Amino acid sequence: MEEDGGGRKQETAAPAPKAQREAASAGVSVNEWFQHVKASFLGLVRKVTARSEQEAAEADMRAARAQVEATDEAEARKKQLAADR
């Protein structure tokens, strides 16, 4: 708070919105990490249970695709958070 010439106090801009954006961005990053771990785990399970080399290769491709989608989604959310300033 700052005091103006008449002895009244004025509110100064609080850093809360920036902190909220940073917290939301951190949450998006944690969610992205979780999605990567989930995709890797499911890919590994599918690869281990695959009955052929082709199924194992498809499991690797699905895991990689899921990781890329998680990254793309996280980047889009972070851009949206930055644009909402």
N, CA, C and O atoms as a CHARMM CRD file, in Angstrom:
* protein
*
  340
    1    1 MET  N      0.83800  -1.17200   0.00000 PROA 1      0.00000
    2    1 MET  CA     0.00000   0.00000   0.00000 PROA 1      0.00000
    3    1 MET  C      0.88200   1.23300   0.00000 PROA 1      0.00000
    4    1 MET  O      1.92200   1.27000   0.65700 PROA 1      0.00000
    5    2 GLU  N      0.45600   2.23600  -0.74100 PROA 2      0.00000
    6    2 GLU  CA     1.17400   3.49900  -0.79300 PROA 2      0.00000
    7    2 GLU  C      0.25100   4.60800  -0.31400 PROA 2      0.00000
    8    2 GLU  O     -0.96700   4.54100  -0.48200 PROA 2      0.00000
    9    3 GLU  N      0.84800   5.61900   0.28000 PROA 3      0.00000
   10    3 GLU  CA     0.06500   6.73900   0.78000 PROA 3      0.00000
   11    3 GLU  C      0.04600   7.83400  -0.27100 PROA 3      0.00000
   12    3 GLU  O      1.09600   8.20800  -0.79300 PROA 3      0.00000
   13    4 ASP  N     -1.14400   8.35700  -0.59200 PROA 4      0.00000
   14    4 ASP  CA    -1.20500   9.46600  -1.53500 PROA 4      0.00000
   15    4 ASP  C     -1.10000  10.77500  -0.75300 PROA 4      0.00000
   16    4 ASP  O     -0.95100  10.73900   0.46800 PROA 4      0.00000
   17    5 GLY  N     -1.17300  11.90800  -1.40700 PROA 5      0.00000
   18    5 GLY  CA    -1.00500  13.21400  -0.77300 PROA 5      0.00000
   19    5 GLY  C     -2.00600  13.50200   0.32900 PROA 5      0.00000
   20    5 GLY  O     -1.67800  14.28600   1.22000 PROA 5      0.00000
   21    6 GLY  N     -3.18000  12.94000   0.33600 PROA 6      0.00000
   22    6 GLY  CA    -4.21500  13.24800   1.30900 PROA 6      0.00000
   23    6 GLY  C     -4.21000  12.33800   2.52300 PROA 6      0.00000
   24    6 GLY  O     -5.16200  12.36700   3.30200 PROA 6      0.00000
   25    7 GLY  N     -3.19000  11.54100   2.71100 PROA 7      0.00000
   26    7 GLY  CA    -3.12200  10.66600   3.86500 PROA 7      0.00000
   27    7 GLY  C     -3.86300   9.35300   3.67600 PROA 7      0.00000
   28    7 GLY  O     -3.86000   8.51200   4.57600 PROA 7      0.00000
   29    8 ARG  N     -4.49900   9.15900   2.52300 PROA 8      0.00000
   30    8 ARG  CA    -5.18700   7.89100   2.24600 PROA 8      0.00000
   31    8 ARG  C     -4.21100   6.88900   1.64600 PROA 8      0.00000
   32    8 ARG  O     -3.22400   7.26000   1.01100 PROA 8      0.00000
   33    9 LYS  N     -4.50200   5.63700   1.85500 PROA 9      0.00000
   34    9 LYS  CA    -3.62800   4.59900   1.31700 PROA 9      0.00000
   35    9 LYS  C     -4.25600   4.01000   0.06300 PROA 9      0.00000
   36    9 LYS  O     -5.46200   3.76900   0.00600 PROA 9      0.00000
   37   10 GLN  N     -3.40900   3.78100  -0.94400 PROA 10     0.00000
   38   10 GLN  CA    -3.85500   3.19100  -2.19000 PROA 10     0.00000
   39   10 GLN  C     -3.25800   1.78500  -2.31600 PROA 10     0.00000
   40   10 GLN  O     -2.14700   1.51900  -1.85900 PROA 10     0.00000
   41   11 GLU  N     -4.01500   0.91200  -2.93900 PROA 11     0.00000
   42   11 GLU  CA    -3.54500  -0.44900  -3.17100 PROA 11     0.00000
   43   11 GLU  C     -2.51400  -0.43700  -4.29400 PROA 11     0.00000
   44   11 GLU  O     -2.71100   0.22900  -5.31000 PROA 11     0.00000
   45   12 THR  N     -1.42900  -1.16000  -4.11800 PROA 12     0.00000
   46   12 THR  CA    -0.46200  -1.32700  -5.19200 PROA 12     0.00000
   47   12 THR  C     -0.75900  -2.64900  -5.87900 PROA 12     0.00000
   48   12 THR  O     -1.44100  -3.51000  -5.32300 PROA 12     0.00000
   49   13 ALA  N     -0.24500  -2.80400  -7.08600 PROA 13     0.00000
   50   13 ALA  CA    -0.48300  -4.03100  -7.84400 PROA 13     0.00000
   51   13 ALA  C      0.16200  -5.20200  -7.11300 PROA 13     0.00000
   52   13 ALA  O      1.35500  -5.17600  -6.81000 PROA 13     0.00000
   53   14 ALA  N     -0.61500  -6.20000  -6.84000 PROA 14     0.00000
   54   14 ALA  CA    -0.13100  -7.36900  -6.11400 PROA 14     0.00000
   55   14 ALA  C      0.46300  -8.37200  -7.09500 PROA 14     0.00000
   56   14 ALA  O     -0.02200  -8.49900  -8.21900 PROA 14     0.00000
   57   15 PRO  N      1.49900  -9.08000  -6.68600 PROA 15     0.00000
   58   15 PRO  CA     2.08400 -10.08600  -7.56900 PROA 15     0.00000
   59   15 PRO  C      1.31000 -11.40200  -7.58500 PROA 15     0.00000
   60   15 PRO  O      1.77900 -12.39300  -8.14500 PROA 15     0.00000
   61   16 ALA  N      0.14400 -11.41500  -6.98200 PROA 16     0.00000
   62   16 ALA  CA    -0.63900 -12.64900  -6.90600 PROA 16     0.00000
   63   16 ALA  C     -0.97000 -13.24500  -8.27400 PROA 16     0.00000
   64   16 ALA  O     -0.81700 -14.45400  -8.44800 PROA 16     0.00000
   65   17 PRO  N     -1.41800 -12.45400  -9.25500 PROA 17     0.00000
   66   17 PRO  CA    -1.72900 -13.08200 -10.54500 PROA 17     0.00000
   67   17 PRO  C     -0.52000 -13.77300 -11.16700 PROA 17     0.00000
   68   17 PRO  O     -0.65400 -14.83700 -11.77100 PROA 17     0.00000
   69   18 LYS  N      0.67600 -13.16400 -11.01900 PROA 18     0.00000
   70   18 LYS  CA     1.87800 -13.78400 -11.57300 PROA 18     0.00000
   71   18 LYS  C      2.16300 -15.09600 -10.83400 PROA 18     0.00000
   72   18 LYS  O      2.48700 -16.10600 -11.45800 PROA 18     0.00000
   73   19 ALA  N      2.04300 -15.07400  -9.53000 PROA 19     0.00000
   74   19 ALA  CA     2.27200 -16.28900  -8.74300 PROA 19     0.00000
   75   19 ALA  C      1.26300 -17.37200  -9.10600 PROA 19     0.00000
   76   19 ALA  O      1.60500 -18.55300  -9.17700 PROA 19     0.00000
   77   20 GLN  N      0.01800 -16.96200  -9.33500 PROA 20     0.00000
   78   20 GLN  CA    -1.00600 -17.93000  -9.71800 PROA 20     0.00000
   79   20 GLN  C     -0.68700 -18.54000 -11.07700 PROA 20     0.00000
   80   20 GLN  O     -0.84500 -19.74500 -11.27300 PROA 20     0.00000
   81   21 ARG  N     -0.23500 -17.70600 -12.02200 PROA 21     0.00000
   82   21 ARG  CA     0.13200 -18.22400 -13.34900 PROA 21     0.00000
   83   21 ARG  C      1.30100 -19.19400 -13.24700 PROA 21     0.00000
   84   21 ARG  O      1.31700 -20.23800 -13.89800 PROA 21     0.00000
   85   22 GLU  N      2.28900 -18.82800 -12.41100 PROA 22     0.00000
   86   22 GLU  CA     3.44000 -19.70400 -12.24700 PROA 22     0.00000
   87   22 GLU  C      3.04400 -21.02500 -11.58300 PROA 22     0.00000
   88   22 GLU  O      3.55200 -22.08600 -11.94800 PROA 22     0.00000
   89   23 ALA  N      2.15100 -20.95600 -10.62000 PROA 23     0.00000
   90   23 ALA  CA     1.67500 -22.17500  -9.96400 PROA 23     0.00000
   91   23 ALA  C      0.89200 -23.03400 -10.95700 PROA 23     0.00000
   92   23 ALA  O      1.03500 -24.25600 -10.97400 PROA 23     0.00000
   93   24 ALA  N      0.07400 -22.39800 -11.77300 PROA 24     0.00000
   94   24 ALA  CA    -0.69100 -23.14100 -12.77600 PROA 24     0.00000
   95   24 ALA  C      0.25200 -23.77200 -13.79700 PROA 24     0.00000
   96   24 ALA  O      0.03600 -24.90400 -14.22900 PROA 24     0.00000
   97   25 SER  N      1.29300 -23.04400 -14.18200 PROA 25     0.00000
   98   25 SER  CA     2.27300 -23.57800 -15.12200 PROA 25     0.00000
   99   25 SER  C      3.01200 -24.77200 -14.51600 PROA 25     0.00000
  100   25 SER  O      3.27700 -25.76100 -15.20000 PROA 25     0.00000
  101   26 ALA  N      3.33400 -24.67000 -13.24400 PROA 26     0.00000
  102   26 ALA  CA     3.98500 -25.79500 -12.56400 PROA 26     0.00000
  103   26 ALA  C      3.05200 -27.00200 -12.51800 PROA 26     0.00000
  104   26 ALA  O      3.48800 -28.13900 -12.69800 PROA 26     0.00000
  105   27 GLY  N      1.78000 -26.75200 -12.27900 PROA 27     0.00000
  106   27 GLY  CA     0.80300 -27.83700 -12.28000 PROA 27     0.00000
  107   27 GLY  C      0.70400 -28.50500 -13.63600 PROA 27     0.00000
  108   27 GLY  O      0.58100 -29.72600 -13.73000 PROA 27     0.00000
  109   28 VAL  N      0.76000 -27.69800 -14.68900 PROA 28     0.00000
  110   28 VAL  CA     0.72600 -28.25100 -16.04400 PROA 28     0.00000
  111   28 VAL  C      1.97000 -29.11000 -16.28400 PROA 28     0.00000
  112   28 VAL  O      1.88400 -30.17400 -16.89900 PROA 28     0.00000
  113   29 SER  N      3.11800 -28.65100 -15.80200 PROA 29     0.00000
  114   29 SER  CA     4.35600 -29.41900 -15.97200 PROA 29     0.00000
  115   29 SER  C      4.30000 -30.74600 -15.21900 PROA 29     0.00000
  116   29 SER  O      4.75600 -31.77100 -15.72600 PROA 29     0.00000
  117   30 VAL  N      3.74700 -30.72500 -14.02300 PROA 30     0.00000
  118   30 VAL  CA     3.60600 -31.96700 -13.25200 PROA 30     0.00000
  119   30 VAL  C      2.66400 -32.92300 -13.98000 PROA 30     0.00000
  120   30 VAL  O      2.92900 -34.12200 -14.06300 PROA 30     0.00000
  121   31 ASN  N      1.57500 -32.39200 -14.50000 PROA 31     0.00000
  122   31 ASN  CA     0.63200 -33.22900 -15.24700 PROA 31     0.00000
  123   31 ASN  C      1.30400 -33.80200 -16.49900 PROA 31     0.00000
  124   31 ASN  O      1.09400 -34.96500 -16.84500 PROA 31     0.00000
  125   32 GLU  N      2.11300 -32.97800 -17.17500 PROA 32     0.00000
  126   32 GLU  CA     2.83100 -33.45300 -18.35700 PROA 32     0.00000
  127   32 GLU  C      3.77000 -34.60900 -17.97300 PROA 32     0.00000
  128   32 GLU  O      3.83100 -35.62300 -18.66800 PROA 32     0.00000
  129   33 TRP  N      4.49300 -34.44300 -16.86500 PROA 33     0.00000
  130   33 TRP  CA     5.40000 -35.49100 -16.39800 PROA 33     0.00000
  131   33 TRP  C      4.62100 -36.77400 -16.11100 PROA 33     0.00000
  132   33 TRP  O      5.04300 -37.86500 -16.49500 PROA 33     0.00000
  133   34 PHE  N      3.48000 -36.63300 -15.43500 PROA 34     0.00000
  134   34 PHE  CA     2.66400 -37.80200 -15.12400 PROA 34     0.00000
  135   34 PHE  C      2.20700 -38.50500 -16.39600 PROA 34     0.00000
  136   34 PHE  O      2.22700 -39.73400 -16.46900 PROA 34     0.00000
  137   35 GLN  N      1.80000 -37.73900 -17.39000 PROA 35     0.00000
  138   35 GLN  CA     1.35100 -38.33400 -18.65300 PROA 35     0.00000
  139   35 GLN  C      2.49200 -39.07200 -19.35100 PROA 35     0.00000
  140   35 GLN  O      2.27900 -40.12900 -19.94500 PROA 35     0.00000
  141   36 HSD  N      3.71700 -38.50900 -19.28000 PROA 36     0.00000
  142   36 HSD  CA     4.88200 -39.18500 -19.85800 PROA 36     0.00000
  143   36 HSD  C      5.14300 -40.51000 -19.14900 PROA 36     0.00000
  144   36 HSD  O      5.38100 -41.53000 -19.79700 PROA 36     0.00000
  145   37 VAL  N      5.09800 -40.49400 -17.82800 PROA 37     0.00000
  146   37 VAL  CA     5.33500 -41.72200 -17.05800 PROA 37     0.00000
  147   37 VAL  C      4.26400 -42.75200 -17.38300 PROA 37     0.00000
  148   37 VAL  O      4.56300 -43.93000 -17.57900 PROA 37     0.00000
  149   38 LYS  N      3.01900 -42.30400 -17.43800 PROA 38     0.00000
  150   38 LYS  CA     1.91700 -43.21000 -17.75500 PROA 38     0.00000
  151   38 LYS  C      2.09800 -43.83100 -19.13900 PROA 38     0.00000
  152   38 LYS  O      1.92300 -45.03700 -19.30900 PROA 38     0.00000
  153   39 ALA  N      2.45000 -43.00300 -20.13100 PROA 39     0.00000
  154   39 ALA  CA     2.63900 -43.50700 -21.49300 PROA 39     0.00000
  155   39 ALA  C      3.80000 -44.50100 -21.54600 PROA 39     0.00000
  156   39 ALA  O      3.71400 -45.52800 -22.21800 PROA 39     0.00000
  157   40 SER  N      4.88400 -44.18900 -20.83500 PROA 40     0.00000
  158   40 SER  CA     6.03400 -45.10000 -20.82200 PROA 40     0.00000
  159   40 SER  C      5.67400 -46.42600 -20.18000 PROA 40     0.00000
  160   40 SER  O      6.02400 -47.48800 -20.69400 PROA 40     0.00000
  161   41 PHE  N      4.97600 -46.36400 -19.05900 PROA 41     0.00000
  162   41 PHE  CA     4.58800 -47.58700 -18.35600 PROA 41     0.00000
  163   41 PHE  C      3.65400 -48.43900 -19.20800 PROA 41     0.00000
  164   41 PHE  O      3.86200 -49.64400 -19.35200 PROA 41     0.00000
  165   42 LEU  N      2.62800 -47.81200 -19.76900 PROA 42     0.00000
  166   42 LEU  CA     1.69700 -48.57500 -20.60400 PROA 42     0.00000
  167   42 LEU  C      2.39000 -49.14000 -21.83400 PROA 42     0.00000
  168   42 LEU  O      2.10300 -50.26200 -22.25000 PROA 42     0.00000
  169   43 GLY  N      3.30000 -48.37000 -22.41600 PROA 43     0.00000
  170   43 GLY  CA     4.05600 -48.86000 -23.55900 PROA 43     0.00000
  171   43 GLY  C      4.90300 -50.06500 -23.20000 PROA 43     0.00000
  172   43 GLY  O      5.00100 -51.02400 -23.96500 PROA 43     0.00000
  173   44 LEU  N      5.51500 -50.00200 -22.02400 PROA 44     0.00000
  174   44 LEU  CA     6.33000 -51.12900 -21.57800 PROA 44     0.00000
  175   44 LEU  C      5.47700 -52.37300 -21.34500 PROA 44     0.00000
  176   44 LEU  O      5.85500 -53.47700 -21.73600 PROA 44     0.00000
  177   45 VAL  N      4.32900 -52.18500 -20.70900 PROA 45     0.00000
  178   45 VAL  CA     3.42700 -53.31600 -20.46800 PROA 45     0.00000
  179   45 VAL  C      2.96500 -53.91400 -21.78600 PROA 45     0.00000
  180   45 VAL  O      2.94600 -55.13400 -21.95100 PROA 45     0.00000
  181   46 ARG  N      2.59300 -53.05500 -22.72000 PROA 46     0.00000
  182   46 ARG  CA     2.14200 -53.56600 -24.02800 PROA 46     0.00000
  183   46 ARG  C      3.26600 -54.28100 -24.76000 PROA 46     0.00000
  184   46 ARG  O      3.04200 -55.28600 -25.43300 PROA 46     0.00000
  185   47 LYS  N      4.49400 -53.74500 -24.61900 PROA 47     0.00000
  186   47 LYS  CA     5.63100 -54.36300 -25.29500 PROA 47     0.00000
  187   47 LYS  C      5.94600 -55.73100 -24.69300 PROA 47     0.00000
  188   47 LYS  O      6.23900 -56.67700 -25.42400 PROA 47     0.00000
  189   48 VAL  N      5.88800 -55.83900 -23.37700 PROA 48     0.00000
  190   48 VAL  CA     6.17300 -57.11200 -22.71100 PROA 48     0.00000
  191   48 VAL  C      5.11400 -58.16200 -23.04300 PROA 48     0.00000
  192   48 VAL  O      5.42500 -59.34500 -23.17900 PROA 48     0.00000
  193   49 THR  N      3.86600 -57.72100 -23.17400 PROA 49     0.00000
  194   49 THR  CA     2.78200 -58.67100 -23.45100 PROA 49     0.00000
  195   49 THR  C      2.54000 -58.87200 -24.94400 PROA 49     0.00000
  196   49 THR  O      1.62000 -59.58800 -25.33800 PROA 49     0.00000
  197   50 ALA  N      3.36400 -58.24100 -25.76800 PROA 50     0.00000
  198   50 ALA  CA     3.18800 -58.38000 -27.21600 PROA 50     0.00000
  199   50 ALA  C      3.47200 -59.80700 -27.65300 PROA 50     0.00000
  200   50 ALA  O      4.35600 -60.47400 -27.11400 PROA 50     0.00000
  201   51 ARG  N      2.72000 -60.25700 -28.62300 PROA 51     0.00000
  202   51 ARG  CA     2.87300 -61.63100 -29.11700 PROA 51     0.00000
  203   51 ARG  C      3.79300 -61.71600 -30.32900 PROA 51     0.00000
  204   51 ARG  O      4.20400 -62.80000 -30.74300 PROA 51     0.00000
  205   52 SER  N      4.10500 -60.55300 -30.88700 PROA 52     0.00000
  206   52 SER  CA     4.99100 -60.54500 -32.04500 PROA 52     0.00000
  207   52 SER  C      5.83100 -59.26200 -32.03400 PROA 52     0.00000
  208   52 SER  O      5.58000 -58.33000 -31.27000 PROA 52     0.00000
  209   53 GLU  N      6.83100 -59.25600 -32.90800 PROA 53     0.00000
  210   53 GLU  CA     7.67400 -58.06000 -33.01500 PROA 53     0.00000
  211   53 GLU  C      6.86100 -56.86600 -33.50200 PROA 53     0.00000
  212   53 GLU  O      7.10000 -55.72800 -33.09700 PROA 53     0.00000
  213   54 GLN  N      5.91300 -57.13800 -34.36300 PROA 54     0.00000
  214   54 GLN  CA     5.08000 -56.05600 -34.89600 PROA 54     0.00000
  215   54 GLN  C      4.26000 -55.41200 -33.77300 PROA 54     0.00000
  216   54 GLN  O      4.15700 -54.18700 -33.71200 PROA 54     0.00000
  217   55 GLU  N      3.68600 -56.21300 -32.89900 PROA 55     0.00000
  218   55 GLU  CA     2.92200 -55.66900 -31.77300 PROA 55     0.00000
  219   55 GLU  C      3.83100 -54.88000 -30.83400 PROA 55     0.00000
  220   55 GLU  O      3.41900 -53.85900 -30.28500 PROA 55     0.00000
  221   56 ALA  N      5.05800 -55.34500 -30.64700 PROA 56     0.00000
  222   56 ALA  CA     6.01400 -54.63700 -29.79400 PROA 56     0.00000
  223   56 ALA  C      6.37200 -53.28400 -30.41200 PROA 56     0.00000
  224   56 ALA  O      6.46600 -52.27800 -29.70900 PROA 56     0.00000
  225   57 ALA  N      6.56900 -53.26900 -31.72000 PROA 57     0.00000
  226   57 ALA  CA     6.88500 -52.01400 -32.40500 PROA 57     0.00000
  227   57 ALA  C      5.70400 -51.04900 -32.32100 PROA 57     0.00000
  228   57 ALA  O      5.89000 -49.84800 -32.12400 PROA 57     0.00000
  229   58 GLU  N      4.50100 -51.57400 -32.47000 PROA 58     0.00000
  230   58 GLU  CA     3.29800 -50.73200 -32.35100 PROA 58     0.00000
  231   58 GLU  C      3.17000 -50.16700 -30.94200 PROA 58     0.00000
  232   58 GLU  O      2.74500 -49.02500 -30.76900 PROA 58     0.00000
  233   59 ALA  N      3.53000 -50.95200 -29.94100 PROA 59     0.00000
  234   59 ALA  CA     3.48100 -50.48100 -28.55100 PROA 59     0.00000
  235   59 ALA  C      4.46000 -49.32800 -28.34800 PROA 59     0.00000
  236   59 ALA  O      4.13900 -48.34500 -27.68100 PROA 59     0.00000
  237   60 ASP  N      5.65400 -49.45100 -28.92500 PROA 60     0.00000
  238   60 ASP  CA     6.63200 -48.35400 -28.84200 PROA 60     0.00000
  239   60 ASP  C      6.10300 -47.09600 -29.51500 PROA 60     0.00000
  240   60 ASP  O      6.25400 -45.99000 -28.99700 PROA 60     0.00000
  241   61 MET  N      5.48400 -47.27600 -30.66700 PROA 61     0.00000
  242   61 MET  CA     4.94600 -46.12100 -31.40300 PROA 61     0.00000
  243   61 MET  C      3.80400 -45.45300 -30.63200 PROA 61     0.00000
  244   61 MET  O      3.72000 -44.22500 -30.58300 PROA 61     0.00000
  245   62 ARG  N      2.93700 -46.25400 -30.03800 PROA 62     0.00000
  246   62 ARG  CA     1.83400 -45.69000 -29.24700 PROA 62     0.00000
  247   62 ARG  C      2.36700 -44.90200 -28.05700 PROA 62     0.00000
  248   62 ARG  O      1.86900 -43.81800 -27.75500 PROA 62     0.00000
  249   63 ALA  N      3.37700 -45.44500 -27.38300 PROA 63     0.00000
  250   63 ALA  CA     3.96200 -44.76600 -26.22300 PROA 63     0.00000
  251   63 ALA  C      4.59200 -43.44100 -26.65300 PROA 63     0.00000
  252   63 ALA  O      4.40300 -42.41700 -25.99700 PROA 63     0.00000
  253   64 ALA  N      5.33200 -43.46600 -27.74400 PROA 64     0.00000
  254   64 ALA  CA     5.96400 -42.23800 -28.23500 PROA 64     0.00000
  255   64 ALA  C      4.90800 -41.20800 -28.64100 PROA 64     0.00000
  256   64 ALA  O      5.05400 -40.01900 -28.35300 PROA 64     0.00000
  257   65 ARG  N      3.85600 -41.66100 -29.30200 PROA 65     0.00000
  258   65 ARG  CA     2.78700 -40.75100 -29.72700 PROA 65     0.00000
  259   65 ARG  C      2.08900 -40.13000 -28.51300 PROA 65     0.00000
  260   65 ARG  O      1.77700 -38.93900 -28.51700 PROA 65     0.00000
  261   66 ALA  N      1.84600 -40.93700 -27.47800 PROA 66     0.00000
  262   66 ALA  CA     1.19300 -40.42800 -26.26900 PROA 66     0.00000
  263   66 ALA  C      2.07800 -39.39400 -25.57600 PROA 66     0.00000
  264   66 ALA  O      1.57200 -38.40700 -25.04300 PROA 66     0.00000
  265   67 GLN  N      3.39000 -39.61100 -25.58000 PROA 67     0.00000
  266   67 GLN  CA     4.30100 -38.64700 -24.96800 PROA 67     0.00000
  267   67 GLN  C      4.32000 -37.33800 -25.74600 PROA 67     0.00000
  268   67 GLN  O      4.33100 -36.26000 -25.15100 PROA 67     0.00000
  269   68 VAL  N      4.32300 -37.42700 -27.05500 PROA 68     0.00000
  270   68 VAL  CA     4.30000 -36.21400 -27.88200 PROA 68     0.00000
  271   68 VAL  C      2.99600 -35.45600 -27.67600 PROA 68     0.00000
  272   68 VAL  O      2.99900 -34.22900 -27.57800 PROA 68     0.00000
  273   69 GLU  N      1.89000 -36.17400 -27.61100 PROA 69     0.00000
  274   69 GLU  CA     0.60200 -35.52300 -27.37600 PROA 69     0.00000
  275   69 GLU  C      0.56800 -34.84700 -26.01200 PROA 69     0.00000
  276   69 GLU  O      0.01000 -33.75800 -25.88100 PROA 69     0.00000
  277   70 ALA  N      1.15000 -35.46800 -25.00000 PROA 70     0.00000
  278   70 ALA  CA     1.20200 -34.86200 -23.66400 PROA 70     0.00000
  279   70 ALA  C      2.02100 -33.57800 -23.69400 PROA 70     0.00000
  280   70 ALA  O      1.64000 -32.57800 -23.08500 PROA 70     0.00000
  281   71 THR  N      3.14000 -33.60700 -24.39900 PROA 71     0.00000
  282   71 THR  CA     3.98200 -32.42000 -24.50500 PROA 71     0.00000
  283   71 THR  C      3.26000 -31.31500 -25.26000 PROA 71     0.00000
  284   71 THR  O      3.27700 -30.16100 -24.83100 PROA 71     0.00000
  285   72 ASP  N      2.62900 -31.65000 -26.37000 PROA 72     0.00000
  286   72 ASP  CA     1.90100 -30.65300 -27.15300 PROA 72     0.00000
  287   72 ASP  C      0.78100 -30.01700 -26.33900 PROA 72     0.00000
  288   72 ASP  O      0.59000 -28.80200 -26.37400 PROA 72     0.00000
  289   73 GLU  N      0.04800 -30.84000 -25.61100 PROA 73     0.00000
  290   73 GLU  CA    -1.05100 -30.33600 -24.79200 PROA 73     0.00000
  291   73 GLU  C     -0.53100 -29.41200 -23.68800 PROA 73     0.00000
  292   73 GLU  O     -1.12900 -28.37300 -23.40800 PROA 73     0.00000
  293   74 ALA  N      0.57100 -29.79300 -23.07200 PROA 74     0.00000
  294   74 ALA  CA     1.15200 -28.96400 -22.00600 PROA 74     0.00000
  295   74 ALA  C      1.63700 -27.62600 -22.56200 PROA 74     0.00000
  296   74 ALA  O      1.43300 -26.58500 -21.93800 PROA 74     0.00000
  297   75 GLU  N      2.27400 -27.64700 -23.72500 PROA 75     0.00000
  298   75 GLU  CA     2.73800 -26.40400 -24.33500 PROA 75     0.00000
  299   75 GLU  C      1.57000 -25.49300 -24.68200 PROA 75     0.00000
  300   75 GLU  O      1.64600 -24.28000 -24.49000 PROA 75     0.00000
  301   76 ALA  N      0.49600 -26.07100 -25.18900 PROA 76     0.00000
  302   76 ALA  CA    -0.68300 -25.27300 -25.52500 PROA 76     0.00000
  303   76 ALA  C     -1.28500 -24.63900 -24.27500 PROA 76     0.00000
  304   76 ALA  O     -1.68500 -23.47500 -24.30200 PROA 76     0.00000
  305   77 ARG  N     -1.35400 -25.39800 -23.17600 PROA 77     0.00000
  306   77 ARG  CA    -1.89200 -24.85200 -21.93100 PROA 77     0.00000
  307   77 ARG  C     -1.01800 -23.73400 -21.39000 PROA 77     0.00000
  308   77 ARG  O     -1.52300 -22.71900 -20.91000 PROA 77     0.00000
  309   78 LYS  N      0.30900 -23.92300 -21.46900 PROA 78     0.00000
  310   78 LYS  CA     1.22000 -22.88400 -20.96900 PROA 78     0.00000
  311   78 LYS  C      1.11400 -21.62400 -21.81700 PROA 78     0.00000
  312   78 LYS  O      1.16100 -20.51700 -21.27900 PROA 78     0.00000
  313   79 LYS  N      0.97300 -21.76900 -23.12400 PROA 79     0.00000
  314   79 LYS  CA     0.79100 -20.60100 -23.99000 PROA 79     0.00000
  315   79 LYS  C     -0.50900 -19.89200 -23.64700 PROA 79     0.00000
  316   79 LYS  O     -0.56300 -18.66200 -23.62500 PROA 79     0.00000
  317   80 GLN  N     -1.55400 -20.66000 -23.38000 PROA 80     0.00000
  318   80 GLN  CA    -2.84300 -20.07100 -23.00900 PROA 80     0.00000
  319   80 GLN  C     -2.72700 -19.31500 -21.68300 PROA 80     0.00000
  320   80 GLN  O     -3.29800 -18.23400 -21.53400 PROA 80     0.00000
  321   81 LEU  N     -2.00000 -19.87100 -20.73300 PROA 81     0.00000
  322   81 LEU  CA    -1.79300 -19.18900 -19.45600 PROA 81     0.00000
  323   81 LEU  C     -1.03100 -17.88100 -19.65300 PROA 81     0.00000
  324   81 LEU  O     -1.34900 -16.87300 -19.02300 PROA 81     0.00000
  325   82 ALA  N     -0.03100 -17.89900 -20.52300 PROA 82     0.00000
  326   82 ALA  CA     0.75500 -16.69600 -20.78400 PROA 82     0.00000
  327   82 ALA  C     -0.08900 -15.64400 -21.50600 PROA 82     0.00000
  328   82 ALA  O      0.09600 -14.44600 -21.29200 PROA 82     0.00000
  329   83 ALA  N     -1.00100 -16.08200 -22.34800 PROA 83     0.00000
  330   83 ALA  CA    -1.84100 -15.15300 -23.10800 PROA 83     0.00000
  331   83 ALA  C     -2.93700 -14.54400 -22.24600 PROA 83     0.00000
  332   83 ALA  O     -3.46700 -13.48600 -22.58400 PROA 83     0.00000
  333   84 ASP  N     -3.28700 -15.19300 -21.14000 PROA 84     0.00000
  334   84 ASP  CA    -4.37700 -14.71400 -20.27500 PROA 84     0.00000
  335   84 ASP  C     -3.93400 -13.61700 -19.32200 PROA 84     0.00000
  336   84 ASP  O     -4.69400 -13.23100 -18.43300 PROA 84     0.00000
  337   85 ARG  N     -2.76000 -13.12300 -19.48300 PROA 85     0.00000
  338   85 ARG  CA    -2.26500 -12.07800 -18.57800 PROA 85     0.00000
  339   85 ARG  C     -3.18200 -10.91700 -18.49100 PROA 85     0.00000
  340   85 ARG  O     -2.89900  -9.96000 -17.76900 PROA 85     0.00000
